[in-house]
Amino acid sequence: MRLCVRGPGPAEPFLGARDLFETERDLAKPATVHIREDPDERTRVSHDDEGHHLVISRQAATSAMARELALHEFAHMYRHETGHPSHTQSTEEAIYLALAGQSVERRKLTHCYQIANHMKDIYADDLWLEVAPADKLVAFLEASVADAVADRPRDPPTWGSGPAQPGGDRGRDPADRQTPAADPEITAVNAAFALGLVERHGLVDDDHRIYDLAHAAAADAPGVCLDTFRRQFRSLAENPDESTYRKTLVDAARTYAAGGERAAD
């Protein structure tokens, strides 16, 4: 795996991640890491004819999660390079297919893209969790949900490159809110993503604190079924064909747009 690290930051986390990743997978095209000084620079991956590019802030590159984050992004590169439907199929096309003929709020449309990002993240995590321990990931997910329930957003707010801020309220007296300011509906879905991921890989016991936190977030969004989305994320087919993946994404988007009340199974 050919890797080049550029910018004002350490190369070691990325080189270490490369060495771990190579024990199970390899990239045919070179990968370049671009470290930026801007602490608000969002972690993102792009692809061109020359290879893969990871842009990351110096703050993230020097964090305790730097190696795991690099592994996660290398896995995204691999999924794209090998043509996995979650990384090559048009998200926009699938979402518009799901919502055709419906009047959908802009925020809900944005949230449907977040659901697609969660699916991509799960398929990336399936790869790197084969080669590295998950203790930092579990702690990160727990802290992300806890901060959102307490309404103290993190930066970056979620694993990978997608926003996740569990917490909020709808349908009750605002004085009773458990999560006072974050959007109530997508936050319940984001909490379901965290549960689905840890359950998919057997990373926590049934009495782990993340369950209490997720249910606190879901309590503020009675129109969204936490278990429906948890099962959807947990049971994503390992190697779906394009048709199967498109149907899964369409179903998830329709379920969310309808208020999360449709059963997933």
CYANA upper distance limits for C-alpha pairs under 8 A (distance plus 0.5 A):
  1 MET  CA     18 ARG  CA      7.72
  1 MET  CA     22 GLU  CA      7.49
  1 MET  CA     26 ASP  CA      6.21
  1 MET  CA     27 LEU  CA      5.98
  1 MET  CA     28 ALA  CA      7.57
  1 MET  CA     29 LYS  CA      8.22
  1 MET  CA     30 PRO  CA      7.16
  1 MET  CA     31 ALA  CA      8.36
  2 ARG  CA     27 LEU  CA      8.28
  2 ARG  CA     29 LYS  CA      7.85
  2 ARG  CA     30 PRO  CA      5.20
  2 ARG  CA     31 ALA  CA      6.71
  3 LEU  CA     15 LEU  CA      8.18
  3 LEU  CA     18 ARG  CA      8.23
  3 LEU  CA     30 PRO  CA      6.41
  3 LEU  CA     31 ALA  CA      5.44
  3 LEU  CA     32 THR  CA      6.26
  3 LEU  CA     33 VAL  CA      8.14
  4 CYS  CA     30 PRO  CA      8.43
  4 CYS  CA     31 ALA  CA      6.96
  4 CYS  CA     32 THR  CA      5.25
  4 CYS  CA     33 VAL  CA      6.65
  5 VAL  CA     11 ALA  CA      6.43
  5 VAL  CA     14 PHE  CA      8.17
  5 VAL  CA     32 THR  CA      6.37
  5 VAL  CA     33 VAL  CA      5.15
  5 VAL  CA     34 HIS  CA      6.80
  5 VAL  CA     35 ILE  CA      8.08
  6 ARG  CA     32 THR  CA      7.94
  6 ARG  CA     33 VAL  CA      6.48
  6 ARG  CA     34 HIS  CA      5.56
  6 ARG  CA     35 ILE  CA      6.60
  7 GLY  CA     34 HIS  CA      6.37
  7 GLY  CA     35 ILE  CA      5.16
  7 GLY  CA     36 ARG  CA      6.82
  8 PRO  CA     35 ILE  CA      6.64
  8 PRO  CA     36 ARG  CA      7.31
  8 PRO  CA     37 GLU  CA      7.33
  8 PRO  CA     58 ARG  CA      7.33
  9 GLY  CA     35 ILE  CA      6.68
  9 GLY  CA     58 ARG  CA      6.18
  9 GLY  CA     61 ALA  CA      7.08
  9 GLY  CA     62 THR  CA      7.60
 10 PRO  CA     61 ALA  CA      7.49
 10 PRO  CA     62 THR  CA      7.46
 11 ALA  CA     15 LEU  CA      6.65
 12 GLU  CA     16 GLY  CA      6.40
 13 PRO  CA     17 ALA  CA      6.56
 13 PRO  CA     61 ALA  CA      8.03
 13 PRO  CA     66 ALA  CA      6.40
 13 PRO  CA     67 ARG  CA      5.17
 13 PRO  CA     70 ALA  CA      7.92
 14 PHE  CA     18 ARG  CA      6.57
 14 PHE  CA     66 ALA  CA      8.10
 14 PHE  CA     67 ARG  CA      6.58
 14 PHE  CA     70 ALA  CA      6.41
 14 PHE  CA     71 LEU  CA      8.48
 15 LEU  CA     19 ASP  CA      6.78
 16 GLY  CA     20 LEU  CA      6.90
 16 GLY  CA     67 ARG  CA      7.34
 17 ALA  CA     21 PHE  CA      6.49
 17 ALA  CA     67 ARG  CA      5.90
 17 ALA  CA     68 GLU  CA      7.66
 17 ALA  CA     70 ALA  CA      6.61
 17 ALA  CA     71 LEU  CA      5.92
 18 ARG  CA     22 GLU  CA      6.54
 18 ARG  CA     71 LEU  CA      7.80
 18 ARG  CA     74 PHE  CA      8.47
 19 ASP  CA     23 THR  CA      7.39
 20 LEU  CA     24 GLU  CA      8.30
 20 LEU  CA    131 VAL  CA      6.69
 20 LEU  CA    132 ALA  CA      7.83
 21 PHE  CA     25 ARG  CA      6.31
 21 PHE  CA     26 ASP  CA      7.64
 21 PHE  CA     71 LEU  CA      7.18
 21 PHE  CA     74 PHE  CA      8.21
 21 PHE  CA    128 TRP  CA      7.37
 21 PHE  CA    131 VAL  CA      7.18
 22 GLU  CA     26 ASP  CA      5.90
 23 THR  CA    131 VAL  CA      7.85
 24 GLU  CA    130 GLU  CA      8.38
 24 GLU  CA    131 VAL  CA      7.72
 25 ARG  CA     78 TYR  CA      8.44
 26 ASP  CA     78 TYR  CA      8.04
 27 LEU  CA     77 MET  CA      8.18
 27 LEU  CA     78 TYR  CA      6.65
 27 LEU  CA     81 GLU  CA      8.05
 28 ALA  CA     81 GLU  CA      8.33
 29 LYS  CA     50 GLU  CA      7.66
 29 LYS  CA     51 GLY  CA      5.43
 29 LYS  CA     52 HIS  CA      7.48
 30 PRO  CA     50 GLU  CA      7.91
 30 PRO  CA     51 GLY  CA      5.55
 30 PRO  CA     52 HIS  CA      6.82
 31 ALA  CA     51 GLY  CA      6.36
 31 ALA  CA     52 HIS  CA      5.14
 31 ALA  CA     53 HIS  CA      6.28
 31 ALA  CA     54 LEU  CA      8.03
 32 THR  CA     51 GLY  CA      8.26
 32 THR  CA     52 HIS  CA      6.75
 32 THR  CA     53 HIS  CA      5.41
 32 THR  CA     54 LEU  CA      6.69
 33 VAL  CA     53 HIS  CA      6.46
 33 VAL  CA     54 LEU  CA      5.22
 33 VAL  CA     55 VAL  CA      6.55
 33 VAL  CA     56 ILE  CA      7.92
 34 HIS  CA     53 HIS  CA      7.77
 34 HIS  CA     54 LEU  CA      6.47
 34 HIS  CA     55 VAL  CA      5.24
 34 HIS  CA     56 ILE  CA      6.77
 35 ILE  CA     55 VAL  CA      6.55
 35 ILE  CA     56 ILE  CA      5.58
 35 ILE  CA     57 SER  CA      5.98
 35 ILE  CA     58 ARG  CA      6.10
 35 ILE  CA     61 ALA  CA      7.70
 36 ARG  CA     41 GLU  CA      7.53
 36 ARG  CA     55 VAL  CA      7.72
 36 ARG  CA     56 ILE  CA      6.60
 36 ARG  CA     57 SER  CA      5.17
 36 ARG  CA     58 ARG  CA      6.00
 37 GLU  CA     57 SER  CA      6.39
 37 GLU  CA     58 ARG  CA      5.78
 37 GLU  CA     59 GLN  CA      8.12
 38 ASP  CA     57 SER  CA      6.39
 38 ASP  CA     58 ARG  CA      7.65
 39 PRO  CA     57 SER  CA      5.88
 39 PRO  CA     58 ARG  CA      7.09
 39 PRO  CA     59 GLN  CA      6.12
 39 PRO  CA     60 ALA  CA      8.27
 40 ASP  CA     57 SER  CA      7.53
 40 ASP  CA    155 ASP  CA      8.46
 41 GLU  CA     55 VAL  CA      8.38
 41 GLU  CA     56 ILE  CA      6.95
 41 GLU  CA     57 SER  CA      5.77
 42 ARG  CA     55 VAL  CA      8.03
 42 ARG  CA     56 ILE  CA      6.94
 42 ARG  CA     57 SER  CA      7.47
 42 ARG  CA    156 PRO  CA      8.05
 42 ARG  CA    161 SER  CA      7.46
 43 THR  CA     54 LEU  CA      7.67
 43 THR  CA     55 VAL  CA      6.08
 43 THR  CA     56 ILE  CA      5.10
 43 THR  CA     57 SER  CA      7.43
 43 THR  CA    160 GLY  CA      7.85
 43 THR  CA    161 SER  CA      6.18
 44 ARG  CA     54 LEU  CA      6.31
 44 ARG  CA     55 VAL  CA      5.93
 44 ARG  CA     56 ILE  CA      7.36
 44 ARG  CA    161 SER  CA      6.63
 45 VAL  CA     52 HIS  CA      7.60
 45 VAL  CA     53 HIS  CA      6.01
 45 VAL  CA     54 LEU  CA      5.07
 45 VAL  CA     55 VAL  CA      6.97
 45 VAL  CA     73 GLU  CA      7.55
 45 VAL  CA     76 HIS  CA      8.39
 45 VAL  CA     77 MET  CA      8.08
 46 SER  CA     52 HIS  CA      6.41
 46 SER  CA     53 HIS  CA      5.70
 46 SER  CA     54 LEU  CA      7.20
 47 HIS  CA     51 GLY  CA      6.40
 47 HIS  CA     52 HIS  CA      5.04
 47 HIS  CA     53 HIS  CA      6.67
 47 HIS  CA     77 MET  CA      8.44
 48 ASP  CA     52 HIS  CA      6.98
 52 HIS  CA     77 MET  CA      7.15
 54 LEU  CA     73 GLU  CA      7.92
 56 ILE  CA     60 ALA  CA      7.09
 56 ILE  CA     61 ALA  CA      7.18
 57 SER  CA     61 ALA  CA      6.70
 58 ARG  CA     62 THR  CA      6.63
 59 GLN  CA     63 SER  CA      6.75
 60 ALA  CA     65 MET  CA      8.03
 60 ALA  CA     66 ALA  CA      6.66
 61 ALA  CA     66 ALA  CA      5.65
 62 THR  CA     66 ALA  CA      6.73
 65 MET  CA     69 LEU  CA      6.41
 65 MET  CA    136 LYS  CA      7.50
 66 ALA  CA     70 ALA  CA      6.61
 67 ARG  CA     71 LEU  CA      6.74
 68 GLU  CA     72 HIS  CA      6.66
 68 GLU  CA    132 ALA  CA      8.38
 68 GLU  CA    136 LYS  CA      8.45
 68 GLU  CA    137 LEU  CA      8.25
 69 LEU  CA     73 GLU  CA      6.78
 69 LEU  CA    160 GLY  CA      7.49
 70 ALA  CA     74 PHE  CA      6.58
 71 LEU  CA     75 ALA  CA      6.67
 71 LEU  CA    128 TRP  CA      6.38
 72 HIS  CA     76 HIS  CA      7.00
 72 HIS  CA    121 ASP  CA      8.46
 72 HIS  CA    124 ALA  CA      6.53
 72 HIS  CA    125 ASP  CA      6.67
 72 HIS  CA    128 TRP  CA      6.72
 72 HIS  CA    160 GLY  CA      7.59
 73 GLU  CA     77 MET  CA      6.86
 73 GLU  CA    124 ALA  CA      8.07
 73 GLU  CA    160 GLY  CA      7.98
 74 PHE  CA     78 TYR  CA      6.76
 75 ALA  CA     79 ARG  CA      6.67
 75 ALA  CA    124 ALA  CA      5.38
 75 ALA  CA    125 ASP  CA      7.70
 75 ALA  CA    127 LEU  CA      6.63
 75 ALA  CA    128 TRP  CA      6.85
 76 HIS  CA     80 HIS  CA      6.75
 76 HIS  CA     87 HIS  CA      8.18
 76 HIS  CA    120 LYS  CA      8.19
 76 HIS  CA    121 ASP  CA      8.19
 76 HIS  CA    124 ALA  CA      5.75
 77 MET  CA     81 GLU  CA      6.54
 78 TYR  CA     82 THR  CA      6.53
 79 ARG  CA     83 GLY  CA      6.67
 79 ARG  CA     84 HIS  CA      5.74
 79 ARG  CA     87 HIS  CA      6.78
 79 ARG  CA    123 TYR  CA      8.28
 79 ARG  CA    124 ALA  CA      7.48
 80 HIS  CA     84 HIS  CA      6.60
 80 HIS  CA     87 HIS  CA      5.68
 80 HIS  CA     88 THR  CA      6.67
 83 GLY  CA     87 HIS  CA      7.45
 83 GLY  CA     88 THR  CA      6.45
 84 HIS  CA     88 THR  CA      6.72
 84 HIS  CA    239 ASN  CA      8.24
 85 PRO  CA     89 GLN  CA      5.64
 85 PRO  CA    240 PRO  CA      7.80
 85 PRO  CA    241 ASP  CA      7.26
 85 PRO  CA    242 GLU  CA      5.90
 85 PRO  CA    245 TYR  CA      7.02
 86 SER  CA    119 MET  CA      7.63
 86 SER  CA    120 LYS  CA      6.16
 86 SER  CA    123 TYR  CA      8.20
 86 SER  CA    245 TYR  CA      7.39
 87 HIS  CA    120 LYS  CA      7.07
 89 GLN  CA    242 GLU  CA      7.83
 89 GLN  CA    246 ARG  CA      8.42
 90 SER  CA     94 ALA  CA      7.00
 91 THR  CA     95 ILE  CA      6.66
 91 THR  CA    113 TYR  CA      7.78
 91 THR  CA    116 ALA  CA      7.46
 92 GLU  CA     96 TYR  CA      6.58
 92 GLU  CA    113 TYR  CA      8.44
 93 GLU  CA     97 LEU  CA      6.59
 94 ALA  CA     98 ALA  CA      6.68
 94 ALA  CA    246 ARG  CA      6.66
 94 ALA  CA    249 LEU  CA      7.30
 94 ALA  CA    250 VAL  CA      6.36
 95 ILE  CA     99 LEU  CA      6.70
 95 ILE  CA    112 CYS  CA      7.60
 95 ILE  CA    113 TYR  CA      8.20
 95 ILE  CA    249 LEU  CA      7.95
 95 ILE  CA    250 VAL  CA      6.64
 95 ILE  CA    253 ALA  CA      6.94
 96 TYR  CA    100 ALA  CA      6.15
 97 LEU  CA    250 VAL  CA      7.49
 98 ALA  CA    250 VAL  CA      5.27
 98 ALA  CA    251 ASP  CA      7.58
 98 ALA  CA    253 ALA  CA      6.73
 98 ALA  CA    254 ARG  CA      6.11
 99 LEU  CA    103 SER  CA      8.45
 99 LEU  CA    104 VAL  CA      8.09
 99 LEU  CA    253 ALA  CA      8.04
 99 LEU  CA    254 ARG  CA      6.97
 99 LEU  CA    257 ALA  CA      8.21
104 VAL  CA    108 LYS  CA      7.02
104 VAL  CA    109 LEU  CA      7.11
104 VAL  CA    257 ALA  CA      7.51
105 GLU  CA    109 LEU  CA      6.89
106 ARG  CA    110 THR  CA      6.75
107 ARG  CA    111 HIS  CA      6.67
108 LYS  CA    112 CYS  CA      6.75
108 LYS  CA    256 TYR  CA      8.38
108 LYS  CA    257 ALA  CA      6.98
109 LEU  CA    113 TYR  CA      7.30
109 LEU  CA    257 ALA  CA      8.38
110 THR  CA    114 GLN  CA      7.10
111 HIS  CA    115 ILE  CA      6.87
111 HIS  CA    186 ILE  CA      6.77
112 CYS  CA    116 ALA  CA      6.99
112 CYS  CA    253 ALA  CA      5.99
112 CYS  CA    256 TYR  CA      7.80
112 CYS  CA    257 ALA  CA      8.35
113 TYR  CA    117 ASN  CA      6.78
114 GLN  CA    118 HIS  CA      6.75
114 GLN  CA    162 GLY  CA      6.86
114 GLN  CA    163 PRO  CA      7.53
114 GLN  CA    164 ALA  CA      8.47
115 ILE  CA    119 MET  CA      6.97
115 ILE  CA    189 VAL  CA      8.29
115 ILE  CA    252 ALA  CA      8.12
115 ILE  CA    253 ALA  CA      7.97
116 ALA  CA    120 LYS  CA      6.91
116 ALA  CA    249 LEU  CA      7.25
117 ASN  CA    121 ASP  CA      6.66
117 ASN  CA    161 SER  CA      8.49
117 ASN  CA    162 GLY  CA      6.56
118 HIS  CA    122 ILE  CA      6.74
118 HIS  CA    162 GLY  CA      7.79
118 HIS  CA    193 PHE  CA      7.27
119 MET  CA    123 TYR  CA      6.96
119 MET  CA    233 PHE  CA      7.32
119 MET  CA    236 LEU  CA      8.43
120 LYS  CA    124 ALA  CA      6.78
121 ASP  CA    125 ASP  CA      6.52
121 ASP  CA    160 GLY  CA      7.23
122 ILE  CA    126 ASP  CA      6.63
122 ILE  CA    197 LEU  CA      7.05
122 ILE  CA    233 PHE  CA      8.10
123 TYR  CA    127 LEU  CA      7.55
123 TYR  CA    238 GLU  CA      8.15
124 ALA  CA    128 TRP  CA      7.36
125 ASP  CA    129 LEU  CA      6.28
126 ASP  CA    130 GLU  CA      7.55
127 LEU  CA    131 VAL  CA      8.26
128 TRP  CA    132 ALA  CA      7.00
129 LEU  CA    133 PRO  CA      7.16
129 LEU  CA    134 ALA  CA      7.07
134 ALA  CA    138 VAL  CA      6.71
134 ALA  CA    203 LEU  CA      7.68
135 ASP  CA    139 ALA  CA      6.76
136 LYS  CA    140 PHE  CA      6.55
137 LEU  CA    141 LEU  CA      6.65
138 VAL  CA    142 GLU  CA      6.61
138 VAL  CA    198 VAL  CA      7.82
138 VAL  CA    203 LEU  CA      7.85
138 VAL  CA    204 VAL  CA      8.44
139 ALA  CA    143 ALA  CA      6.57
140 PHE  CA    144 SER  CA      6.55
140 PHE  CA    159 TRP  CA      8.17
141 LEU  CA    145 VAL  CA      6.76
141 LEU  CA    158 THR  CA      8.21
141 LEU  CA    159 TRP  CA      7.80
141 LEU  CA    194 ALA  CA      6.75
141 LEU  CA    210 ILE  CA      8.49
142 GLU  CA    146 ALA  CA      6.54
142 GLU  CA    209 ARG  CA      8.08
142 GLU  CA    210 ILE  CA      5.89
142 GLU  CA    213 LEU  CA      8.36
143 ALA  CA    147 ASP  CA      6.42
144 SER  CA    148 ALA  CA      6.75
144 SER  CA    153 PRO  CA      8.37
144 SER  CA    154 ARG  CA      7.30
144 SER  CA    157 PRO  CA      7.15
144 SER  CA    158 THR  CA      7.13
144 SER  CA    165 GLN  CA      7.83
144 SER  CA    166 PRO  CA      8.40
145 VAL  CA    149 VAL  CA      6.63
145 VAL  CA    165 GLN  CA      7.56
145 VAL  CA    166 PRO  CA      6.19
145 VAL  CA    167 GLY  CA      8.50
145 VAL  CA    191 ALA  CA      7.02
145 VAL  CA    210 ILE  CA      7.98
145 VAL  CA    213 LEU  CA      6.91
145 VAL  CA    214 ALA  CA      7.30
145 VAL  CA    217 ALA  CA      8.45
146 ALA  CA    150 ALA  CA      6.71
146 ALA  CA    213 LEU  CA      6.61
147 ASP  CA    151 ASP  CA      6.41
147 ASP  CA    152 ARG  CA      5.46
147 ASP  CA    153 PRO  CA      6.52
147 ASP  CA    154 ARG  CA      7.45
148 ALA  CA    152 ARG  CA      6.10
148 ALA  CA    153 PRO  CA      6.16
148 ALA  CA    154 ARG  CA      8.40
148 ALA  CA    165 GLN  CA      5.78
148 ALA  CA    166 PRO  CA      5.52
148 ALA  CA    167 GLY  CA      5.96
148 ALA  CA    179 THR  CA      7.69
148 ALA  CA    182 ALA  CA      7.77
149 VAL  CA    166 PRO  CA      6.77
149 VAL  CA    167 GLY  CA      5.44
149 VAL  CA    168 GLY  CA      8.27
149 VAL  CA    178 GLN  CA      7.41
149 VAL  CA    179 THR  CA      5.33
149 VAL  CA    180 PRO  CA      8.42
149 VAL  CA    213 LEU  CA      7.55
149 VAL  CA    216 ALA  CA      7.56
149 VAL  CA    217 ALA  CA      6.38
150 ALA  CA    167 GLY  CA      8.43
150 ALA  CA    178 GLN  CA      8.42
150 ALA  CA    179 THR  CA      6.58
150 ALA  CA    180 PRO  CA      8.20
151 ASP  CA    167 GLY  CA      7.49
151 ASP  CA    179 THR  CA      6.50
151 ASP  CA    180 PRO  CA      6.79
151 ASP  CA    181 ALA  CA      6.78
151 ASP  CA    182 ALA  CA      7.11
153 PRO  CA    157 PRO  CA      6.68
153 PRO  CA    165 GLN  CA      7.16
154 ARG  CA    158 THR  CA      8.16
156 PRO  CA    163 PRO  CA      8.20
157 PRO  CA    163 PRO  CA      6.22
157 PRO  CA    164 ALA  CA      6.27
157 PRO  CA    165 GLN  CA      6.90
158 THR  CA    162 GLY  CA      6.69
158 THR  CA    163 PRO  CA      5.91
158 THR  CA    164 ALA  CA      5.54
158 THR  CA    165 GLN  CA      7.88
164 ALA  CA    186 ILE  CA      8.39
164 ALA  CA    187 THR  CA      7.22
164 ALA  CA    190 ASN  CA      6.06
165 GLN  CA    182 ALA  CA      7.19
165 GLN  CA    183 ASP  CA      8.31
165 GLN  CA    186 ILE  CA      8.31
165 GLN  CA    187 THR  CA      5.88
165 GLN  CA    190 ASN  CA      7.30
166 PRO  CA    182 ALA  CA      7.52
166 PRO  CA    183 ASP  CA      8.20
166 PRO  CA    184 PRO  CA      7.86
166 PRO  CA    186 ILE  CA      7.57
166 PRO  CA    187 THR  CA      3.90
166 PRO  CA    188 ALA  CA      6.25
166 PRO  CA    189 VAL  CA      8.11
166 PRO  CA    190 ASN  CA      6.19
166 PRO  CA    191 ALA  CA      6.16
166 PRO  CA    214 ALA  CA      8.26
166 PRO  CA    217 ALA  CA      6.35
167 GLY  CA    178 GLN  CA      8.14
167 GLY  CA    179 THR  CA      5.17
167 GLY  CA    180 PRO  CA      7.74
167 GLY  CA    181 ALA  CA      7.78
167 GLY  CA    182 ALA  CA      5.69
167 GLY  CA    183 ASP  CA      6.87
167 GLY  CA    184 PRO  CA      5.88
167 GLY  CA    187 THR  CA      5.50
167 GLY  CA    188 ALA  CA      7.21
167 GLY  CA    216 ALA  CA      8.36
167 GLY  CA    217 ALA  CA      5.10
167 GLY  CA    218 ALA  CA      7.81
167 GLY  CA    220 ASP  CA      7.31
168 GLY  CA    177 ARG  CA      7.65
168 GLY  CA    178 GLN  CA      7.73
168 GLY  CA    179 THR  CA      5.11
168 GLY  CA    180 PRO  CA      6.07
168 GLY  CA    181 ALA  CA      6.06
168 GLY  CA    182 ALA  CA      5.15
168 GLY  CA    183 ASP  CA      5.45
168 GLY  CA    184 PRO  CA      4.06
168 GLY  CA    185 GLU  CA      7.81
168 GLY  CA    187 THR  CA      7.41
168 GLY  CA    217 ALA  CA      7.30
168 GLY  CA    220 ASP  CA      5.80
168 GLY  CA    221 ALA  CA      7.29
169 ASP  CA    174 PRO  CA      7.73
169 ASP  CA    177 ARG  CA      6.34
169 ASP  CA    178 GLN  CA      8.03
169 ASP  CA    179 THR  CA      7.19
169 ASP  CA    180 PRO  CA      7.45
169 ASP  CA    181 ALA  CA      8.28
169 ASP  CA    182 ALA  CA      8.49
169 ASP  CA    183 ASP  CA      7.74
169 ASP  CA    184 PRO  CA      5.35
169 ASP  CA    219 ALA  CA      8.29
169 ASP  CA    220 ASP  CA      4.51
169 ASP  CA    221 ALA  CA      6.08
170 ARG  CA    184 PRO  CA      7.02
170 ARG  CA    220 ASP  CA      6.55
170 ARG  CA    221 ALA  CA      6.19
170 ARG  CA    222 PRO  CA      7.55
170 ARG  CA    223 GLY  CA      8.49
171 GLY  CA    221 ALA  CA      8.41
171 GLY  CA    222 PRO  CA      7.87
172 ARG  CA    176 ASP  CA      7.42
172 ARG  CA    177 ARG  CA      8.01
173 ASP  CA    177 ARG  CA      7.68
174 PRO  CA    180 PRO  CA      8.31
177 ARG  CA    220 ASP  CA      6.97
178 GLN  CA    216 ALA  CA      7.15
178 GLN  CA    217 ALA  CA      7.74
178 GLN  CA    219 ALA  CA      8.11
178 GLN  CA    220 ASP  CA      7.01
179 THR  CA    184 PRO  CA      8.48
179 THR  CA    216 ALA  CA      8.31
179 THR  CA    217 ALA  CA      7.03
179 THR  CA    220 ASP  CA      7.29
182 ALA  CA    187 THR  CA      7.72
183 ASP  CA    187 THR  CA      6.59
184 PRO  CA    188 ALA  CA      6.93
184 PRO  CA    217 ALA  CA      8.09
184 PRO  CA    218 ALA  CA      8.19
184 PRO  CA    220 ASP  CA      6.36
184 PRO  CA    221 ALA  CA      5.52
185 GLU  CA    189 VAL  CA      7.21
185 GLU  CA    221 ALA  CA      5.87
185 GLU  CA    223 GLY  CA      7.90
185 GLU  CA    224 VAL  CA      6.70
186 ILE  CA    190 ASN  CA      6.58
187 THR  CA    191 ALA  CA      6.67
187 THR  CA    217 ALA  CA      7.28
187 THR  CA    218 ALA  CA      8.05
188 ALA  CA    192 ALA  CA      6.73
188 ALA  CA    214 ALA  CA      7.83
188 ALA  CA    217 ALA  CA      6.25
188 ALA  CA    218 ALA  CA      5.22
188 ALA  CA    221 ALA  CA      6.95
188 ALA  CA    224 VAL  CA      7.31
188 ALA  CA    225 CYS  CA      8.35
188 ALA  CA    226 LEU  CA      6.59
189 VAL  CA    193 PHE  CA      6.74
189 VAL  CA    224 VAL  CA      8.08
189 VAL  CA    226 LEU  CA      6.98
189 VAL  CA    229 PHE  CA      6.75
189 VAL  CA    230 ARG  CA      8.30
190 ASN  CA    194 ALA  CA      7.04
191 ALA  CA    195 LEU  CA      6.94
191 ALA  CA    214 ALA  CA      5.67
191 ALA  CA    217 ALA  CA      7.57
191 ALA  CA    218 ALA  CA      8.12
191 ALA  CA    226 LEU  CA      8.13
192 ALA  CA    196 GLY  CA      6.41
192 ALA  CA    214 ALA  CA      7.58
192 ALA  CA    226 LEU  CA      6.05
192 ALA  CA    227 ASP  CA      7.52
192 ALA  CA    229 PHE  CA      6.19
192 ALA  CA    230 ARG  CA      4.91
192 ALA  CA    233 PHE  CA      8.16
193 PHE  CA    197 LEU  CA      6.55
193 PHE  CA    229 PHE  CA      7.70
193 PHE  CA    230 ARG  CA      6.49
193 PHE  CA    233 PHE  CA      6.58
193 PHE  CA    234 ARG  CA      8.49
194 ALA  CA    198 VAL  CA      6.86
195 LEU  CA    199 GLU  CA      6.51
195 LEU  CA    210 ILE  CA      8.05
195 LEU  CA    211 TYR  CA      7.79
195 LEU  CA    214 ALA  CA      8.19
195 LEU  CA    230 ARG  CA      6.61
195 LEU  CA    234 ARG  CA      8.39
196 GLY  CA    200 ARG  CA      6.40
196 GLY  CA    229 PHE  CA      8.40
196 GLY  CA    230 ARG  CA      5.17
196 GLY  CA    231 ARG  CA      6.90
196 GLY  CA    232 GLN  CA      8.12
196 GLY  CA    233 PHE  CA      5.61
196 GLY  CA    234 ARG  CA      4.68
196 GLY  CA    235 SER  CA      8.45
197 LEU  CA    201 HIS  CA      7.11
197 LEU  CA    233 PHE  CA      7.38
197 LEU  CA    234 ARG  CA      6.44
198 VAL  CA    202 GLY  CA      6.33
198 VAL  CA    203 LEU  CA      5.45
198 VAL  CA    204 VAL  CA      6.86
199 GLU  CA    203 LEU  CA      6.86
199 GLU  CA    204 VAL  CA      7.64
199 GLU  CA    234 ARG  CA      6.97
200 ARG  CA    234 ARG  CA      5.44
200 ARG  CA    235 SER  CA      7.71
204 VAL  CA    208 HIS  CA      6.69
206 ASP  CA    211 TYR  CA      8.17
207 ASP  CA    211 TYR  CA      7.70
208 HIS  CA    212 ASP  CA      8.27
209 ARG  CA    213 LEU  CA      6.93
210 ILE  CA    214 ALA  CA      6.52
211 TYR  CA    215 HIS  CA      6.68
212 ASP  CA    216 ALA  CA      6.68
213 LEU  CA    217 ALA  CA      6.87
214 ALA  CA    218 ALA  CA      6.67
215 HIS  CA    219 ALA  CA      6.49
215 HIS  CA    226 LEU  CA      8.23
216 ALA  CA    220 ASP  CA      7.65
217 ALA  CA    221 ALA  CA      7.84
218 ALA  CA    222 PRO  CA      7.36
218 ALA  CA    224 VAL  CA      7.93
218 ALA  CA    225 CYS  CA      8.14
218 ALA  CA    226 LEU  CA      6.66
223 GLY  CA    259 GLY  CA      5.97
223 GLY  CA    260 GLY  CA      6.77
223 GLY  CA    261 GLU  CA      7.16
224 VAL  CA    256 TYR  CA      7.95
224 VAL  CA    259 GLY  CA      6.24
224 VAL  CA    260 GLY  CA      4.84
224 VAL  CA    261 GLU  CA      6.62
225 CYS  CA    229 PHE  CA      7.32
225 CYS  CA    260 GLY  CA      6.23
225 CYS  CA    261 GLU  CA      6.73
226 LEU  CA    230 ARG  CA      6.54
227 ASP  CA    231 ARG  CA      6.51
228 THR  CA    232 GLN  CA      6.84
228 THR  CA    260 GLY  CA      8.17
228 THR  CA    262 ARG  CA      8.35
228 THR  CA    263 ALA  CA      6.55
228 THR  CA    264 ALA  CA      5.93
228 THR  CA    265 ASP  CA      8.50
229 PHE  CA    233 PHE  CA      6.66
229 PHE  CA    252 ALA  CA      8.28
229 PHE  CA    264 ALA  CA      7.86
230 ARG  CA    234 ARG  CA      6.53
231 ARG  CA    235 SER  CA      6.37
231 ARG  CA    264 ALA  CA      7.75
232 GLN  CA    236 LEU  CA      6.79
232 GLN  CA    252 ALA  CA      8.18
232 GLN  CA    264 ALA  CA      6.95
240 PRO  CA    244 THR  CA      6.10
240 PRO  CA    245 TYR  CA      6.16
241 ASP  CA    245 TYR  CA      6.71
242 GLU  CA    246 ARG  CA      6.51
243 SER  CA    247 LYS  CA      6.69
244 THR  CA    248 THR  CA      6.78
245 TYR  CA    249 LEU  CA      6.75
246 ARG  CA    250 VAL  CA      6.50
247 LYS  CA    251 ASP  CA      6.48
248 THR  CA    252 ALA  CA      6.73
249 LEU  CA    253 ALA  CA      6.63
250 VAL  CA    254 ARG  CA      6.60
251 ASP  CA    255 THR  CA      6.52
252 ALA  CA    256 TYR  CA      6.71
253 ALA  CA    257 ALA  CA      6.55
254 ARG  CA    258 ALA  CA      6.49
255 THR  CA    259 GLY  CA      6.94
255 THR  CA    260 GLY  CA      5.22
255 THR  CA    261 GLU  CA      6.99
255 THR  CA    262 ARG  CA      6.01
255 THR  CA    263 ALA  CA      8.49
256 TYR  CA    260 GLY  CA      4.89
256 TYR  CA    261 GLU  CA      8.26
258 ALA  CA    262 ARG  CA      8.12
